């Protein structure tokens, strides 16, 4: 928890001030029984009205001071806690952003969501409680014991007779709580993951009428969370009855022996009342201990999960260092005997892949699903590093290029079009925050989406729903391409990015991209798209099956001919039906 609480350092004076006002509030609470004893013994028993008025006025004044101190403490504590929450969420988010893909894949998405949301909230609640009651409760117990000995040492001994047992019991329960609530947080991760999966696949679920089935699956993980929570809280709730039982026994002992002391003249009525008052305050403080232990156990489990993210030192992307040389020409790209295996697996995805893409030329990459096409593209911006072999840009290995500068010259259009909530203009500008309005429109025209945007009522100010739900598949693809073109990339990577486009639109797109000053790698399943490339790379089971122009592959690759002939048959059938 040390790392987590280090984020409180900027607010240490706020914390100190909050604790100071809490101590003022606590001091008043500890003095009050003593004042009550004086009022009883001197005022009521001694029949001194002036003493009652005097000491009563002091109590009233101190109560007002405690009231003001409590309000100020709450205000300051709230400010410190919310600021802490903001800082640690920012730190966690930035840390996740710095992960390499290998590191990122080690953490389930649902787990990261839980750590950035509920885990932070739990630690915030712990700190707030610490500044309000968590520290106050044990101090109230200790203070009550001390004040009891000041009032009447003999009666105070009877009051603390059960203290050793309670300390051992509370220590054991706190250790047990940590184990139980760690398990609860893992169950929360599972529930979050199930919700996330379900919401992402809501259309498919509806189409296949699997709502009841998914509800049943969700019910299973939700039930596990329920069982874990019930078990944890059931055991934790044992704390309060045990504490109250021990304290009630102590109180009865104090009353029994206190009555005898009064009869023998060893104690005054006011002293007994004060001791009983301190006992009641201790009982009230102990009643909070169960909630304190629950909160502490949950917070410790949450803090350990957050520290697991914050303390990751390996697998972090380094964006430091400057470019020693910029790409003076359009990037020449070379793969030399490149092999790749995903971390934690044994089966290679790519094996001994070699090819060269000349500056400003276009390479079409084809192959069946699972042949390693997307993985190949992912190696260029170093989402992953090749297991074996070399990848060179302008005869310089990609590992030697500063990561920031490397990615600045690359435009990527992923297989699944990803758009962000906001306007179309904001989504286009996401590719380059410095891009002018003219540049955004130029890129949109190249991507063949400008006319479609102009037909929207609000044009470029049209709001894009979550994941672009209010746009067609073809529109989303073209917006994604336009976003990449805004960067003016020197290497353009397109991962099956025209699959939803009709023939006329796709042809217009490729014609517009002819003037783009970039080296292009295009994953495609369409022979007609591959024909327009300078070279074609055909992958099969992660290996290069064929490499050359369309004409060359038609002559030397039986697999490529089969693909071409099958697509020709489909095209002919489409023409007949039309």
Secondary structure, DSSP 8 states (H G I E B T S, - for coil): -HHHHGGGGGGHHHHHHHHHHHHHHHHHHHHHHHHHHHIIIIIIITT-HHHHHHHHHHHHHHHHHHHHHHHHHHHHHHHHHHHHHHHHHHHHHHHHHHB-HHHHTTS-HHHHHHHHTHHHHHHHHHHHHIIIIIHHHHHHHHHHHHHHHHHHHHHHHHHTTTHHHHHHHHHHHHHHHHHHHHHHHHHHHHHHHHHHHHHHTHHHHHHTT-HHHHHHHHHHHHHHHHHHHHHHHHHHTHHHHHHHHHHHHHHHHHHHHHHHHHHHTSS-HHHHHHHHHHHHHHHHHHHHHHHHHHHHHHHHHHHHHHHHHHT--SSB----S--SS--SSS--EEEEEEEE--TT--S-SEEEEEEEE-TT-EEEEEE-TTSSHHHHHHHHTTSS--SEEEEEETTEEGGGS-HHHHHHTEEEE-SS----SEEHHHHHHTT-TT--HHHHHHHHHHTT-HHHHHHSTTGGG-EE-GGGTTS-HHHHHHHHHHHHHHTT-SEEEEESTTTTS-HHHHHHHHHHHTT--SEEEEE-S-HHHHHTSSEEEEEETTEEEEEE-HHHHHHH-HHHHHHHHHHHHHHHHHHHH-
